[in-house]
Amino acid sequence: MSQVGFVGAGRMGAPMVRRLVEAGHEVRALGRSVEKRREVSELGAQPVTDLADVGAESDVVVVCVFTDEQVQQVCLESVLLTTMRPGAVLVIHTTGSPRTAESVAAAGADEEGPGPQAGLLATKVVYFDFDNSEIKGTGTDVVAAHAKYLAAHSGTRVRLEGHTDERGSREYNIGLGERRAQSVRRALLLQGAADAQISTVSYGEERPAAPGHDEAAWAKNRRVEIMYLTQPLAPKR
Ligand SMILES: NC(=O)c1ccc[n+]([C@@H]2O[C@H](COP(=O)([O-])OP(=O)(O)OC[C@H]3O[C@@H](n4cnc5c(N)ncnc54)[C@H](OP(=O)(O)O)[C@@H]3O)[C@@H](O)[C@H]2O)c1
């Protein structure tokens, strides 16, 4: 079951919403009017009034507005893309210009940049003990430096990628990677970074930094990577 966001529950969109609901997905659909929200409820979806609520937490967002100009409004001139989490998929159903689709893809791409390089900021990895998500030792100083930088550069965004070593089940390690990423996120927030600047993802044991099967390799793999993104925050509405 996926969380699906939907924009444009009109002639084409409404039957799609119904089918997605019937297939067991949780669908949140935009309703700009009371009437539309009532229709959305009748389809079995949750009506929301804001594009940010369509994007947040969704695995997939479907845009089925009528014109290419409306696609541009929804995808390029609103907060929608910035509220979608890393790895979420945007589907544009509207018949429109391929150029618009390319612009949307470029705007949505979380391209990684080099980020700041001075002093501790050049270090963008925080390491953890076995089966632990507590930030310790130099990790504390590294996180503090990044928090200070983010607080001073409010348009800058980072993605925190949580990783584990290979021991434990795949599912457990996804959870552990997430706890590590959240631990760094909380520390950044406590020290002045803003929520909108930070997204998190867990890769569990899937992307080891070191290939071996011993403690030396495991120690390198129990980590959170702080990835600086080149796409700045959209201006606040
Ligand atoms: N209809 C067909 O048989 C058919 C066949 C193939 C392809 N298509 C393509 O599918 C697309 C959708 O067509 P449709 O007939 O379903 O259109 P539609 O009935 O006019 O529905 C468009 C939906 O988009 C919403 N919308 C428009 N502008 C918006 C904006 N700026 N922000 C948020 N929501 C907005 C509308 O919301 P409100 O209700 O609040 O106005 C409406 O729910 C078109 O590109 C069309 O070419 C349609």
The ligand as a Tripos MOL2 file, in Angstrom:
@<TRIPOS>MOLECULE
LIG
   48    52     1     0     0
SMALL
NO_CHARGES

@<TRIPOS>ATOM
      1 N1        -10.7830   14.0760  -20.4990 N.am      1 LIG1
      2 C1        -10.3110   13.1590  -21.3160 C.2       1 LIG1
      3 O1        -11.0390   12.3550  -21.9270 O.2       1 LIG1
      4 C2         -8.8360   13.0270  -21.5180 C.ar      1 LIG1
      5 C3         -8.3130   12.0030  -22.2560 C.ar      1 LIG1
      6 C4         -6.9590   11.8960  -22.3580 C.ar      1 LIG1
      7 C5         -6.1480   12.8230  -21.7510 C.ar      1 LIG1
      8 N2         -6.6700   13.8220  -21.0540 N.ar      1 LIG1
      9 C6         -5.7880   14.7830  -20.4420 C.3       1 LIG1
     10 O2         -5.9110   14.6680  -19.0270 O.3       1 LIG1
     11 C7         -5.7470   15.9500  -18.4930 C.3       1 LIG1
     12 C8         -6.8600   16.2160  -17.5050 C.3       1 LIG1
     13 O3         -8.0840   16.3890  -18.2210 O.3       1 LIG1
     14 P1         -9.4860   16.4370  -17.4960 P.3       1 LIG1
     15 O4        -10.4880   16.3770  -18.5860 O.co2     1 LIG1
     16 O5         -9.5440   15.4360  -16.4200 O.co2     1 LIG1
     17 O6         -9.4610   17.9120  -16.8420 O.3       1 LIG1
     18 P2        -10.5150   18.5530  -15.8460 P.3       1 LIG1
     19 O7        -11.7640   17.7340  -15.7300 O.co2     1 LIG1
     20 O8        -10.6540   20.0030  -16.2120 O.co2     1 LIG1
     21 O9         -9.7880   18.4360  -14.4350 O.3       1 LIG1
     22 C9         -8.7080   19.2210  -14.1240 C.3       1 LIG1
     23 C10        -8.5140   19.1970  -12.6350 C.3       1 LIG1
     24 O10        -7.3530   19.9680  -12.3500 O.3       1 LIG1
     25 C11        -7.6120   20.8440  -11.2730 C.3       1 LIG1
     26 N3         -6.8050   22.0430  -11.4560 N.ar      1 LIG1
     27 C12        -6.7610   22.8800  -12.5050 C.ar      1 LIG1
     28 N4         -5.8820   23.8640  -12.3000 N.ar      1 LIG1
     29 C13        -5.3410   23.6380  -11.0970 C.ar      1 LIG1
     30 C14        -4.3760   24.3240  -10.3190 C.ar      1 LIG1
     31 N5         -3.7640   25.4300  -10.7580 N.pl3     1 LIG1
     32 N6         -4.0680   23.8350   -9.1120 N.ar      1 LIG1
     33 C15        -4.6680   22.7200   -8.6490 C.ar      1 LIG1
     34 N7         -5.5980   22.0200   -9.3370 N.ar      1 LIG1
     35 C16        -5.9270   22.4940  -10.5390 C.ar      1 LIG1
     36 C17        -9.0920   21.1350  -11.3600 C.3       1 LIG1
     37 O11        -9.4950   21.4920  -10.0790 O.3       1 LIG1
     38 P3        -10.8930   22.2330   -9.7760 P.3       1 LIG1
     39 O12       -11.9190   21.1350   -9.8870 O.co2     1 LIG1
     40 O13       -10.7060   22.7610   -8.4010 O.co2     1 LIG1
     41 O14       -11.0520   23.2970  -10.8060 O.co2     1 LIG1
     42 C18        -9.6560   19.8050  -11.8410 C.3       1 LIG1
     43 O15        -9.9270   18.9550  -10.7410 O.3       1 LIG1
     44 C19        -5.6740   16.9360  -19.6640 C.3       1 LIG1
     45 O16        -4.3290   17.2510  -19.9190 O.3       1 LIG1
     46 C20        -6.2090   16.1580  -20.8000 C.3       1 LIG1
     47 O17        -5.5950   16.5600  -22.0330 O.3       1 LIG1
     48 C21        -7.9870   13.9460  -20.9150 C.ar      1 LIG1
@<TRIPOS>BOND
     1     1     2 1
     2     2     3 2
     3     2     4 1
     4     4     5 ar
     5     4    48 ar
     6     5     6 ar
     7     6     7 ar
     8     7     8 ar
     9     8     9 1
    10     8    48 ar
    11     9    10 1
    12     9    46 1
    13    10    11 1
    14    11    12 1
    15    11    44 1
    16    12    13 1
    17    13    14 1
    18    14    15 2
    19    14    16 1
    20    14    17 1
    21    17    18 1
    22    18    19 2
    23    18    20 1
    24    18    21 1
    25    21    22 1
    26    22    23 1
    27    23    24 1
    28    23    42 1
    29    24    25 1
    30    25    26 1
    31    25    36 1
    32    26    27 ar
    33    26    35 ar
    34    27    28 ar
    35    28    29 ar
    36    29    30 ar
    37    29    35 ar
    38    30    31 1
    39    30    32 ar
    40    32    33 ar
    41    33    34 ar
    42    34    35 ar
    43    36    37 1
    44    36    42 1
    45    37    38 1
    46    38    39 2
    47    38    40 1
    48    38    41 1
    49    42    43 1
    50    44    45 1
    51    44    46 1
    52    46    47 1
@<TRIPOS>SUBSTRUCTURE
     1 LIG1         1 GROUP 0 **** ****
